[in-house]
Amino acid sequence: MRLLYLHYGPQSGVTAAVSRALSAAGLDVVPANPTERVLWRLRPGSRLPNPRPAALRAFAEALLRHGRAWKDYWVHTPWAFDHLSGVADEALRRVRPDAVLQAGVLFGPGGARAAPYHLYVDHTRAIVERYERAPRLPPPLAPDPEWRAREARVYRDAAAIFSMSGFAARSLVEDYGVDPGRVHVVGAGPNVAPVAPLAAREEDREPAILFVGRSFEAKGGPDLVAAFGAVRRAHPRATLWIVSQDRPARLPEGAIFHGPLGPDALAALYARATIFALPTLREAFGLVLLEAMAFALPVVATGIEAIPEIVAHGRTGLLVPPRDPAALADACAALLSDRAGARRLGEAGRERLLERFGWDRTAARMLGVLRPARPGERTTPSDGAQAG
């Protein structure tokens, strides 16, 4: 079975992980990225602005509609949607697949509809429109009837929709009127995991709190830095390890900025830390939570969006309100004070991961729908719009 996988970049490793899992299951996966080189000309070691008229129009409309946030949201313009849909159609005509899997809804099929079309989503525009404004974060998307109508059409015409979470699935049903029987919660998996059976010993763990987040602000890094002072007073030997592209404005004593790390270096930190903390303010899903659970780390996180589906409060970790450094400090200090209890939470988290998540499991859930799909046939509902 030939599957055209339309995506929009690495997506924190999701694109590569899905491709590998579906290929291992026997599908001929052909990837294509309609967004590639629209705004930028990619050359080895450089990223230059694309001077073509299409790129200039994308920039102009994004600037008009989204102002300073144009770079974050340029794909959320009607022109970009239509342009990228045309590129996706070219890939459909070129590949002539048996089925299509598309990541997200930044574009959609136009005239080329010979193969059943499936979506894999972690969010919807409706969710992003409901975000609260926050300093130094991209603003919530403003309502845009033109773009929303295009998004809704792709949902309506899809053979089936795969959702990472029940949270996103409920938005599809409640905000867009999608039939729950066409929504399948398939989850996701960790992109960093132990290469051998985990056998971490208590003495190998350091009194360290590990934070991993590409965007330090959006993932609540400043709140964790603020909380760490109180943690440090209760536990003078505690350290805070920060893995991020963004360097914090200030680093308190005991905090170490590691910058962005590759999988091997990151795995070493997961294996040595005692706690994983992600007090995020916005979170489409939270793959790093699954990574921490793979290494049997107890998780301290904010109880927003899909996170309560991943972290079971009091059983695999602790959930705290967003923007509450005091609650965050109390949770981290409690786990450092009760190392045996922290270990029990971490082990329970690893068991939860093995039971519910993983890219092989995600691919198997997708295949249950993809393989029987043929023009004119109905897909078989799996999990519906509920969390798996």
GINORZI-V263716 format. One record per residue. SS is DSSP state (H for helix, E for strand, - for the rest). PHI is phi in whole degrees, 0 to 359 (none if undefined). Layout:
SS	PHI
SS	PHI
This chain:
-	none
E	265
E	242
E	273
E	254
E	272
E	224
-	228
-	120
-	296
H	51
H	54
H	93
H	297
H	301
H	294
H	294
H	295
H	300
H	296
H	294
H	287
H	295
H	296
-	277
-	106
-	275
E	270
E	268
E	248
E	277
E	207
E	240
-	298
-	278
-	296
-	68
-	287
-	269
E	229
E	263
E	266
E	232
-	306
-	79
E	213
E	219
E	256
E	302
-	272
-	275
-	295
H	304
H	298
H	291
H	296
H	291
H	300
H	297
H	297
H	291
H	297
H	295
H	294
H	273
H	237
H	57
H	299
H	272
H	302
H	291
H	286
H	237
-	298
-	288
-	266
-	233
H	303
H	297
H	299
H	303
H	293
H	297
H	294
H	297
H	296
H	295
H	297
H	297
H	299
H	295
H	299
H	292
H	287
H	276
-	52
-	281
-	280
E	204
E	236
E	241
E	243
E	275
-	70
-	226
-	272
-	199
-	197
-	290
-	256
-	272
-	273
-	234
-	288
-	252
E	302
E	251
E	235
E	242
E	233
E	236
-	244
-	207
-	224
H	296
H	302
H	296
H	292
H	295
-	272
-	300
-	278
-	292
-	215
-	303
-	67
-	245
-	304
-	292
-	297
-	293
-	281
-	305
-	220
H	304
H	295
H	291
H	299
H	296
H	294
H	301
H	298
H	296
H	295
H	299
H	295
H	271
-	292
-	295
E	198
E	236
E	265
E	242
-	294
-	220
H	294
H	300
H	292
H	298
H	294
H	296
H	301
H	285
H	279
H	269
H	238
-	71
-	290
-	299
H	304
H	291
H	260
E	252
E	235
E	280
-	246
-	72
-	200
-	214
-	282
-	259
-	231
-	210
-	301
-	278
-	228
-	309
-	291
-	220
-	293
-	261
H	303
H	289
H	279
-	276
-	261
-	286
E	244
E	257
E	257
E	241
E	230
-	196
-	304
-	260
-	298
-	290
-	296
-	273
-	81
H	304
H	300
H	294
H	291
H	299
H	296
H	287
H	296
H	301
H	293
H	298
H	294
H	293
H	278
-	225
-	301
-	272
-	293
E	232
E	238
E	255
E	248
E	247
-	197
-	284
-	261
-	279
-	300
-	296
-	219
-	241
-	289
-	301
-	95
E	262
E	233
E	265
-	264
-	72
-	283
-	234
-	283
H	303
H	293
H	294
H	292
H	300
H	296
H	288
H	304
H	287
H	256
-	286
-	256
E	225
E	248
E	237
E	220
-	277
-	294
-	262
-	216
-	205
-	299
-	215
-	113
H	299
H	294
H	296
H	294
H	296
H	299
H	295
H	298
-	263
-	60
-	265
E	292
E	250
E	246
E	212
E	280
-	272
-	245
-	47
-	273
H	300
H	298
H	284
H	265
-	257
-	272
E	300
-	83
-	244
-	236
E	175
E	231
E	252
E	232
-	292
-	292
-	56
-	227
H	302
H	294
H	295
H	296
H	296
H	299
H	295
H	294
H	296
H	297
H	290
H	291
H	283
-	238
H	295
H	294
H	295
H	298
H	295
H	297
H	297
H	297
H	294
H	294
H	295
H	296
H	298
H	298
H	301
H	295
H	279
H	242
-	236
-	130
H	294
H	297
H	293
H	301
H	297
H	297
H	295
H	295
H	297
H	299
H	257
H	293
-	294
-	282
-	288
-	219
-	307
-	89
-	260
-	272
-	277
-	267
-	300
-	248
-	271
-	65
-	267
-	240
-	289
-	273
